Amino acid sequence: MSNSAQSISAFHAKYFAWELSRKRSSSEEDRLSQSLFDASVDLNPHQIDAALFALQNPLSQGVMLADEVGLGKTIEASLVMCQLWAERRRRLLVICPAALRKQWAQELSDKFSLPAEVLDARTWGLLRKAGEFDPLNRDVISVMSYNFATRMEKQLGAIPWDVVVIDEAHKLRNAHRKSHETGQSLKRALAGRKKLLLTATPLQNSLMELYGLTSLIDENVFGDERSFRTRYSHSDGDLNALRQRLKPFVQRTLRRDVLEYVPYTQRHALTTPFAPSDAEQELYACITAYLQRDFSYGFPLRQKHLVSLVLRKLLASSTEAVLATLQGMRARLQALLNEQSIDEDWLGKLLDDEDLESDLVDELEAEDEATSAPAAVDLALLKSEIAELDHYIDLASKVREDQKSHALLRALDQGFERMGQMGAARKAVIFTESRRTQEYLARFLEAHGHAGKVVTFSGQNQGAGSNGIYQRWLARHVGSDRVTGSPAVDRRTALIDHFREQADILIATEAAAEGVNLQFCSLVVNYDLPWNPQRVEQRIGRCHRYGQKFDVVVINFLNQRNEADQRVLELLQDKFHLFDGVFGASDQILGRIESGIDFERRIAEIYDQCRSPQAIEAAFAQLRAELDADIQARMQETERLLLEHFDADIHDRLRTHRERAESQLDRVSRLFWLLTQHVLHGRARFDLNKLSFDLPEPPVAAAPPGTYQLIRKGDSVAEKVLEHARVYRLTHPLGEYVLDQGRNTATPQALLRFEYRSAKPRISVVEQLAGKGGWLQLNLLELDSFQREEHLVFTGCTDDDQVLDQETCEKLFQLTASVAPIDLPVPNTLQGNARRQLDAALSRALEQNDKFFQQERDKLDAWAEDRIFAAEQALEDTKLKLKALKRQARLATSMDEARRLQDETRKVEGDQRRQRQDIFAVEDEIEARRDALIDALEKRLHRASHTRHLFTIRWEVA
């Protein structure tokens, strides 16, 4: 980009504005130009390929992106939403597991500057109270959990969504079953809406899972379960035919396909052994025995398994965390003894206070309220239990510093030494499941050699230290886009920035592990290890992700005096392979875990029920065997045959995507910068070296005054945003104002003298026009077909009637030009050529749309064939059943048996006659439905087309 000012004419501005904002057809290779420009992330070619695949057919009701773990499916889906947002299609929804909601909202905001909001029962209520009649029907991307989406079925069904992204879609692989309430609810709510399913594990146990997922996308992909099973779901099923039918709906990219572009690092495990003190071990033994009782007043019976789960997590975390919990339980029992009102919500408050993960909170809300403790209270038993708790509290109070915290000091020294050897930054993130453990560790580390280098990160972030960091961050970034105006979001950003720039150690609770990217840190410490392997993978994934430049070291602690804790670490390390290799846990294993809380409960049951080392070993051996049984080599081979790329040109295609994306980004940047200079001339002061401008008085209220900076990816002049600058994007309110002004600028007939002598680099097709003149017209062709499309059509000619093609006309506008008003008659040949070129452009567009129509027609033909096949198969099954009955009747050994078989035979013969009669009616019904669907598509093929004249000029090339 030139560092000198380059003025453009109003004609340039109108052309540039329409070129930057027009609605492109699905078949155009630069369909993603707007979203690629706006994204604050370096996109890989396979991600562009996946996004184009998702947008390729306007008639499709959705696709499934099934890239392996670590390849950025979230980025791919965000790219699709960013493009739709740029096209002013803004009814966008994300449905995901509850634990991923914050992460989705954060990624959309940070990397794509898209407004996103986590929507749950609480925020729904607050929005309604604030006067929002329908919180779903706003220009904001709603992010919600599976559970909340199911509850909001009616409201979801009322919105004409432009796309619905469903993350971890394998959770809906049984959506075709009537018993799958979540899947059935989402199918009803989202029928006819475009869906984008994301999963790394599209096929796990049965081919019927693919049927379930495709039925969620579109009921008309396959006929019914019976025909699908008969054709594909058996040992000699036609997998090649199934592959062809899945091709338009499923795209899977493997890690080996992208190693040329994605330099993944390794992860390494360090295990730090420690031995709890005798006092710590005595406390553990006492509480373990307490938890293994059948009855206790310490917690409601209906919450026993949850209390046990939470207490065991805290026992493995720190004595301080256990102490606070014991004191809360003791206070609750004292209130019961004094006949005071008892706090039934104490466990919920404990989960909030400890900042434990949302899965546990959801589990608590789902508890069966019908089960309660006995009405009569045995006072002697109650007093005895209070005395026990007093003893446990006394034991815990005597433990000043846990042995594991001293092991942490050794582990950090070891980890930082590894960081130094690699040349990585001296940064460590320590994860704990308890906020009280977090506070204890912060004090402990500050007092043992890390003073001033520790920052805490939790769900609240309200401490004195956090407040100071937040206030300094606000003062530093005032007036920039870094400040979102949301205190919760800005506090998180401030603390992460402080960790990146000043602190060595970040201590994070489980809830805060969601939605945080820490690629600049390569040392992960699991101070207490979750039993949920998905949660462990999520922790490590904060650092070990795309963008990480160094190998990631993962430190775990081994309790040498606890058999069960050792077995859990072995399970996570040896069976799930969470801590080593390039990608950690395998897709197959993690995908098969239905629910993290269910898996944790299995481990909790082992702790509760197994009292000897032998029993613990046997229970974990059984759990390992069950996981082995789940990993089916045949399913993996089937997945490979169905879903992997077999085309040899995959690498060439990805390379082409990268080259085109780089070229488009450069072109969009240049046009947008020149257009902005033209529209804001006299309003803004431009710094061409930094690609920034100061805007004292913005022309639109939604754009605050200040410094704006255009970011060009890969351009050394703008590697990062200026300290107090706002990122300038196409979808920024100021960018939208500039585009709107450019599109509507006045362009009466004029003479444009294009300056070619100073053009660099030389443009050969324009060089041939030097010294010549002629006429040129620009029209906008608007086509309302399967989707709204806009095509810019240039028509040009020389004075000696040489016709200029589209490329030559576009190249002319790469030159600066002087403008002089004229009033001359337009040659008839120009008008005639314009009409012909518009007709040709319309024909090309309709021809491309006809290809989409044919794809849908083929799909519906296959669907109808499936349904008829199922009816014929049912008749064939009846014939076989009838044949078997007649054979049995001939071999009957008694009159009663013969009579029974004859009665059954007559009944089946009646069924056969009805099926023969009905099969023609079924064929007619299915054919009629197919024809109706095709007829509806034909009517949409070319609903309307319009031509908008943008300008006509006389031109000369000097």
PyMOL commands that set and color helices and strands:
alter all, ss='L'
color gray80, all
select helices_A, chain A and resi 10-21+33-38+45-55+73-86+98-112+121-129+146-151+153-157+169-172+181-189+208-217+225-232+239-246+255-258+278-291+301-317+319-337+346-354+358-365+379-397+403-422+435-447+464-477+487-501+511-513+533-541+563-575+587-592+596-609+613-630+633-643+650-679+716-718+733-743+764-767+806-812+828-890+895-941
alter helices_A, ss='H'
color red, helices_A
select strands_A, chain A and resi 62-65+92-96+116-118+141-145+163-166+195-198+250-251+267-274+428-432+454-457+505-509+523-526+552-559+685-687+692-695+706-710+725-728+750-754+773-784+788-798+803-804+817-821+944-957
alter strands_A, ss='S'
color yellow, strands_A
deselect
rebuild
show_as cartoon
